[in-house]
Amino acid sequence: MTATSPEFTPAQAAALADVPEPEVRKELEYHVLPKATPPRLSFAALVYLQAKTRMGIELTVNDRVALFKKVEGALSRKGRVSSVEVSDLLKLNISPVVTKLRHRLSHFQAWERKRVVSNPDVLGGEPVFKGTRLAVRHIGGMLERGESEKNIRSDYRELSKDDLAFSRLFVRAYPRVGRPPQAGEAAPG
C-alpha cells in the first residue's frame, strides 16, 4: 500500500473499508468498480464501499455505478470533499468516511513500517513483530478466532493496543496464499 497513489487488492480494500471481501468481489464482478487484472482498487473505491455499507440502502447495479463515479469525481477535485449528490432527494455526506479512511490508512501504514518486518531467516519470511519471532498473522488470527485482547496481552506483554488492532487488520488485508491443509494433512512450511 503506497501513500502517493494508493492501489489496493480486494482483500486490502475489504479490510481497510471494513466490509466483507465477497462484497468487494461482487462489486468487481458487476463492474461497479473498474476491472483490472489483477484487480486493484483506488482510495475512491474504499470510500464508496464504506459509504454504501453505512447508507444501509439497497441500490441497483446502475445506481451503485453512478454512486461510485460521483464519489470518484468528488475525490478527484481539489479541496475538501464534503458530499455527493446521489439523487435530487438524497445528498450523501462522505466527509466523515474520507476522514476516517485516510486516518486508518495512514496509521496502518505507519504501524506496518514501524512494527512489521520480514526476513527469510526468521520463520521462513513470515511477517513478524520487529525484534521478535512472533508472527503478526498468529496474533491477528487469534483475535479473528475470538481470543480476548486481555489474554493475548497477558501472554505477549510487548504488544501494544495498536499491535493487536492492526494485526487483525493485517490478517484480513494480507491473507495467506495457497490451499489450506486438508484434515489430517500437515501445514506447509
Rosetta blueprint (number, residue, H / E / L):
1 M L
2 T L
3 A L
4 T L
5 S L
6 P L
7 E L
8 F E
9 T L
10 P H
11 A H
12 Q H
13 A H
14 A H
15 A H
16 L H
17 A H
18 D L
19 V L
20 P L
21 E H
22 P H
23 E H
24 V H
25 R H
26 K H
27 E H
28 L H
29 E H
30 Y L
31 H L
32 V L
33 L L
34 P L
35 K L
36 A L
37 T L
38 P L
39 P L
40 R L
41 L E
42 S L
43 F H
44 A H
45 A H
46 L H
47 V H
48 Y H
49 L H
50 Q H
51 A H
52 K H
53 T H
54 R H
55 M H
56 G L
57 I L
58 E L
59 L L
60 T L
61 V H
62 N H
63 D H
64 R H
65 V H
66 A H
67 L H
68 F H
69 K H
70 K H
71 V H
72 E H
73 G H
74 A H
75 L H
76 S H
77 R L
78 K L
79 G L
80 R L
81 V L
82 S L
83 S E
84 V E
85 E E
86 V L
87 S L
88 D L
89 L L
90 L L
91 K E
92 L E
93 N E
94 I L
95 S H
96 P H
97 V H
98 V H
99 T H
100 K H
101 L H
102 R H
103 H H
104 R H
105 L H
106 S H
107 H H
108 F H
109 Q H
110 A H
111 W H
112 E H
113 R H
114 K H
115 R H
116 V E
117 V E
118 S L
119 N L
120 P L
121 D L
122 V L
123 L H
124 G H
125 G H
126 E L
127 P L
128 V E
129 F E
130 K L
131 G L
132 T L
133 R L
134 L L
135 A E
136 V H
137 R H
138 H H
139 I H
140 G H
141 G H
142 M H
143 L H
144 E H
145 R L
146 G L
147 E L
148 S L
149 E H
150 K H
151 N H
152 I H
153 R H
154 S H
155 D H
156 Y L
157 R L
158 E L
159 L L
160 S L
161 K H
162 D H
163 D H
164 L H
165 A H
166 F H
167 S H
168 R H
169 L H
170 F H
171 V H
172 R H
173 A H
174 Y L
175 P L
176 R L
177 V L
178 G L
179 R L
180 P L
181 P L
182 Q L
183 A L
184 G L
185 E L
186 A L
187 A L
188 P L
189 G L
